[in-house]
Amino acid sequence: MNTIAENITKIRKTLTENVQLVAVSKLKSNSDIMQTYKLGQRIFGENYVQEICEKQKQLPKDIEWHFIGHLQTNKVKCIIPFIKCIHGIDSLKLLKEVNRQAEKHKKIIKCLLQFHIASEESKFGFSYDEAEEMLKSKDFSELKNVEICGVMGMASFTKNNTQIRNEFRNLAKYYKNLKENYFSNQQSFKEISMGMTDDYLIAIEEGSTMVRIGSGIFGPRNYNKK
Ligand SMILES: *Cc1c(COP(=O)(O)O)cnc(C)c1O
């Protein structure tokens, strides 16, 4: 098996200039994280609240922490003091809570709207209509401490690359429509977070600006540790 350093070096060579790498370090140790940190990696993605809070306390303070998974409203509070970007905004309720906590800390938190693009039922996220409904609402217009920087989505868990490509293409289309209709004056609305270890090359071809790669860098995860 390759080392973490070899993995990340290899992956970097496949990324185009406009694509940021979020190293997904969930269930991986601080020493694993530090191996990539030493090679200049600064953006790390996690999706368990308790784990990200512990790691944030222990690891260098110039790490940019991204929360990439489903976030429960009652757990927003713990991550706000340090979080840089929340990828999984999937309801107005959650966004309002992020705004409320961010306001307390006098911060503006970068957020991505998660869309349901996969064929599976279980994945979280807005439909395009639901997102529009939120963006048009008075409640949304009053949120001053969140900055919507783009969209995020996960493709179906399948070996059918055509299907994966179509799902990513859909997300890129949602991004483009939202940009034109709601964010044309907002420079920071520029991110499409899509692509994981098995599908990130397709995601880049379809316009991804942020790939979230875990096992491809750190090796397989042991979920029994949770
Ligand atoms: C775990 C996870 C990833 C990384 O998955 P890999 O297949 O290990 O690259 C990316 N995005 C989200 C939302 C995740 O939960």
The ligand as a Gaussian input file, in Angstrom:
#p B3LYP/6-31G(d) Opt

LIG

0 1
 C      -16.622000      10.691000       3.791000
 C      -17.038000      11.736000       2.856000
 C      -16.235000      12.071000       1.746000
 C      -14.965000      11.335000       1.376000
 O      -15.226000      10.057000       0.904000
 P      -14.073000       9.149000       0.227000
 O      -14.830000       8.209000      -0.626000
 O      -13.355000       8.495000       1.342000
 O      -13.204000      10.049000      -0.546000
 C      -16.651000      13.119000       0.939000
 N      -17.778000      13.798000       1.197000
 C      -18.574000      13.509000       2.247000
 C      -19.799000      14.314000       2.473000
 C      -18.230000      12.481000       3.103000
 O      -19.031000      12.184000       4.144000

